[in-house]
């Protein structure tokens, strides 16, 4: 996987995350690799590597985090 890709196992399913740094870049190669890895769902985001605010990545984490009572 490329540097901007990640997989997370959630409830028996793989979730994929693909990130590119600029709108000129296309995440399709990362997305294809994540789908080939049988990710149940793939999230994509455009965010600079220097940027720490990643709302889509936060969505990935919260999609499998247990609910707090």
N, C-alpha and C positions, 0 to 999 in steps of 0.2 A: 504494500500500500504506500501511497505517497505520503509526504509529511503532513499534509492537511487532512488526512483521512483517519477515521477511527471507527472501531466497532465496539458495541456494548451489548452484553447479553442481558436481556430483560424478560423475565417470566418465560424462559425457554426460547425466546426469539432474539435474533441479532438486530440491533439498531445500528445504522450507519450514519456517519457524519462526514461530509465533504466540505472543505473550505478552500476558497480561492481568495487571493489578496485584492484583486481589482476586478472591475466589471469587464475589463478587456480579456480576462482569463475565463476559460470555460471549465466547469467541474465535471464534464461528461466522462472523462477517463476515470476519475475517482469514483463517480457514481456507478459506472460499468463494473469496476473492480469490486465495489461493495455489493452490488447485486449478484455478481459471480460468487461472492462469499456467502450468498444466501441470506443477506440482510432482509428482515421482514419489512423494514421501513428505512428509507434513506432521507436524511435531512441535509439540506445544502445551505451554505451561507457565504456571503462575500464580506470579508473583514480583513483588514491589514493584520499582519503578524504582530505589529506593535500595539494594536488595539486590544485592550483587555475586556471590553464590553462585547460579549457574544451572546445575544438574545436567543439565537437558534440553538446554540450549544446548551444554554440553560434549559431550553425546552426539552432537549434530549435527556438531560439529567433528571428533570422533574417528571418526565413521562414514565420512568420506572422507579422513582423513589417512593417508599411507603408513605401513605398519608399519615400526618401527625394528628393525634386526637385532640 
